[in-house]
Amino acid sequence: MSKDELHPAFRKKIVYNLDCNACGMTLCRRGMRAFLLSDTKIKLFSTDIPEFGAVEVVPQMFLVEKCACKQQDVACLGCGNVVGYHVALPCRKCLVSCNNGHLWMFESQSVSSIERFDSDDEGFLVWGNLKSVEDDSVFYIEECIR
């Protein structure tokens, strides 16, 4: 989903780097604070794409209790711990609801998060200013200093 297709409610959300709590491996540089569509009390992080070589889906697919989505657990390749899940087949109910288009979810208790800086601004990077996946490969020195 391009940032132009992203619902306006999500454009002002901060972009996070996510690391595995168990081993410290960077799992994602494009995280967003989110909540579960089927149970809004459950807080998590979502992303449009995890870091290459950081996670792998567990082959077994399972149905979600509160909707008809099919999901697979996602494990950190650094330590093997399950850190979240991938929505392999979203259900119609979830597709038509207001969502950010992300199919990769990370459990809040399994990851540590830190906000990304916006290189064109003094503040944190928000999804409305985030480059496309193809163009978001530059690692800025400001991120290393922290």
C-alpha positions, 0 to 999 in steps of 0.5 A: 500500500502506497502512502497515498493509499494509506487512510489519513488516520494512519499518516500521522502515526510514528514509524518505529524500529523494532528489535527482538526482546530476546536477542536484539535482532532488528526485525523491522524498520517500518513499524506502526503502533496498532491494535488488533481489529478483532479485539481492540484491547490487544496492542501490537505493532504492525508493518508492511514488510519485515527486515529481510532475513530477520523473521520467518513464518512458521509453516502451520496456518491457523484460523483466528477465533474472532474472525475468519483470517488465516495466520501463521506465527512469525519467528525471529531468525536470530533466536527462534522465538515467536515474535508475532504473526503474519496474516496470510489470508485476511477475511472479508470483515477485516479487509473492509474495515478501516485498516492500515494494510499491514499483514505482519504483526509483532506482539508488544511484549516480544519487541522493543521499539524506538521512534525513527527520526525524520531526516527532513525534519527535527521530529520523528518520522511519520507514515505520511512522510515515509518513503516507499519500501524500495526507496527506504533503504538508507540508514541515517547517521542520526539513527546510529547516534542514539 
